[in-house]
């Protein structure tokens, strides 16, 4: 893995890893190609608009830097369960 990509993922992990506002990340213009690569490889996700973006590490992002992802919250478990039963219903 490229050093800048590893730096991007580690920086996001140190900042909390989940729903981190873009203005709290110390990324510079030279990091943008690595950020785009991380987005394209689904290591990170971006939500929001240009002025109000948040970034999160995905499971594959945690795997890429050999870190354990945090446990799922009760809301995430509920959301996955609802989605499972919504799409798994018999026709």
N, C-alpha and C positions, 0 to 999 in steps of 0.2 A: 504494500500500500504506500502511496506517495506520502511524504512527510507532511505536506500541507493539508492533505485530506485527514490524516491522523490528528493533526493539530486542531482542525475544525471540529472533529468529533469529540476530542478530549475537552476542548474549550466549552462546548455545549454540555458535556457531562458534568464538568466542574460547576457550571452555572445552574445546575439543577436537573437538566435533561428533559424536562417536560414543561411545555408552555412558557418558554423563556422569551421575554420581549426582546426584539431585535436591538433596541437601544442599550440593553445591558450586556451585549456581547462585544468583546473588544476586537472585532474583525476589521481588517483594513481592505482597501481596494484590491490589493494583490491577492487576497483570499477568495475573491469572487469566483474564479474558475473552479476552485476546490469546493466551494459551496454549491455551485451548479452541478458538479459531478456527484456530490453527496445526495443532492435532491434527485438526480436522474437514477442513481443506484438505489434509491429508497432507503438510504441510511438515516435521513432526516426528513421531516415534513415541515411545511410552512403553512400557516393559517393567517388569514387577515389580508389587509391591503398593504400597499407600499409604505404608508405612514404608520401603520399599526400592526406589524407582523409579529407573530410568535413562532418559535421553532421548537421542535421536539425530536428527540432521538427515537428511532424505531427499534424493534427487536434486532433487526439485522445490523443496525448501527451499533447497538451494544455488543453484538457478537464480533463486529469488526475491530473493536478496541479491547476485546476480551474482558468485558465488564458484565456483571449480572444486572439485568433490568429490575427495576423496583417492582414489588408485588402490585397486582391490579387492585384498584379501589373497588368498593362495593358498587359504585355506579357503573364502572367499566364491566364488571361481572354481569350486572343486570342488563346492560346494553347488549352484550354479546349473547346472553341467553335469549333475550327478546328477538334479536336478529336471527338466531339459530332457529327458533320455533316459527318465526314468520316465513322463512325460506324453506324449512324442512317439512312443512305440512303436506300431507298426501292430497292428491287431486283426484 
